Amino acid sequence: MISWSYYGEKGTEYLLGRAAILPYKFLFVIAIFAGCTFSQFKPVYNFSDAMTGLTVFCNLPACLLLLPTLIRAANHYFKRLDSGEMKPLR
């Protein structure tokens, strides 16, 4: 709950500015109360799960595009580590 609140707060701040943070927090607390009080929110839970799942379609292409860069950086790091240029952190 804390992390989702923080992510939402930062997204709200980015999209709407700092003035929108307090109303966002207020709505978040109301949503928590409503979710705990009413049990007929199954469609809301399903929608929330679906929207969270849709983030895969935003993040997966970026991860795949960055994969070659990650592999190059990891190879460079391990070459430097094996050559003794860098000392292990342990």
C-alpha positions as CSV (number, residue, x, y, z in Angstrom):
1,M,0.0,0.0,0.0
2,I,2.8,2.4,0.9
3,S,4.7,1.9,-2.4
4,W,1.5,2.2,-4.5
5,S,0.6,5.4,-2.7
6,Y,4.1,6.8,-3.3
7,Y,4.1,5.8,-7.0
8,G,0.7,7.3,-7.5
9,E,1.8,10.5,-5.7
10,K,4.9,10.9,-7.9
11,G,2.8,10.3,-11.0
12,T,0.2,12.8,-9.9
13,E,2.9,15.3,-9.1
14,Y,4.5,14.8,-12.5
15,L,1.2,15.1,-14.4
16,L,-0.7,17.7,-12.4
17,G,1.9,19.5,-10.2
18,R,2.6,19.7,-6.5
19,A,-0.8,21.2,-5.8
20,A,-2.5,17.9,-6.7
21,I,-0.6,15.8,-4.1
22,L,-2.9,16.6,-1.2
23,P,-6.1,15.8,-3.1
24,Y,-4.5,12.6,-4.3
25,K,-3.6,11.5,-0.8
26,F,-7.2,12.3,0.3
27,L,-8.7,10.2,-2.5
28,F,-6.2,7.4,-1.8
29,V,-7.3,7.2,1.9
30,I,-10.9,7.2,0.9
31,A,-10.2,4.4,-1.6
32,I,-8.5,2.3,1.1
33,F,-11.5,2.8,3.4
34,A,-14.0,1.9,0.7
35,G,-12.0,-1.1,-0.3
36,C,-11.9,-2.4,3.3
37,T,-15.5,-1.6,4.0
38,F,-17.4,-2.8,1.0
39,S,-17.0,-6.3,-0.3
40,Q,-18.8,-5.8,-3.7
41,F,-15.7,-4.2,-5.3
42,K,-14.7,-7.3,-7.2
43,P,-14.9,-5.5,-10.6
44,V,-12.7,-2.8,-9.2
45,Y,-10.1,-5.4,-8.1
46,N,-10.3,-7.1,-11.5
47,F,-9.8,-3.7,-13.3
48,S,-6.9,-2.8,-11.0
49,D,-5.2,-6.2,-11.7
50,A,-5.7,-5.8,-15.4
51,M,-4.3,-2.3,-15.5
52,T,-1.3,-3.4,-13.5
53,G,-0.8,-6.3,-15.9
54,L,-0.9,-3.8,-18.8
55,T,2.2,-2.1,-17.5
56,V,4.1,-5.1,-18.9
57,F,3.4,-3.9,-22.4
58,C,5.0,-0.5,-21.6
59,N,8.0,-1.9,-19.8
60,L,8.9,-5.0,-21.8
61,P,9.8,-3.3,-25.0
62,A,12.1,-0.9,-23.1
63,C,13.7,-3.8,-21.3
64,L,14.3,-5.6,-24.5
65,L,15.8,-2.5,-26.1
66,L,18.2,-2.0,-23.2
67,L,19.2,-5.7,-23.0
68,P,22.2,-5.3,-25.4
69,T,23.5,-2.3,-23.4
70,L,23.1,-4.3,-20.2
71,I,25.0,-7.3,-21.6
72,R,27.9,-5.0,-22.8
73,A,28.1,-3.3,-19.4
74,A,28.1,-6.6,-17.6
75,N,30.8,-8.0,-19.8
76,H,32.9,-4.9,-19.4
77,Y,32.5,-5.1,-15.6
78,F,33.5,-8.8,-15.4
79,K,36.5,-8.3,-17.7
80,R,37.8,-5.5,-15.4
81,L,37.1,-7.6,-12.3
82,D,38.9,-10.6,-13.8
83,S,41.9,-8.6,-14.9
84,G,42.4,-7.2,-11.4
85,E,41.7,-3.6,-12.4
86,M,38.8,-3.6,-9.9
87,K,38.8,-5.2,-6.5
88,P,35.7,-7.3,-5.5
89,L,33.4,-5.5,-3.0
90,R,33.4,-8.5,-0.6
